[in-house]
Amino acid sequence: MEINKEFKEYFVKLNSYEALVLFEWLVKFNEHHKLPDEAEQKILYNFESILESVLVEPFLENYVELINTAKNHIIND
């Protein structure tokens, strides 16, 4: 994972495992939690939507296996 700042914008660089695990966490969090701060909640929903628009894994039959592989890779890396 990497974060770069250019002027007033930040760019987050995730590898495929990080993106998948972050997406899974965002989905779970957004389904079960409602933050009292509307701006914070919107950022989390937007981040989930952005990841959903670029990831193909959530639509594959072996999604659970892919998540487990990604988590194991992150833990053991």
Secondary structure, DSSP 4 states (H G I P E B T S, - for coil): -EEEEETTEEEEE--HHHHHHHHHHHHHHHHH---S-HHHHHHHHHHHHHHHHH--GGGSTTHHHHHHHHHHHHHH-
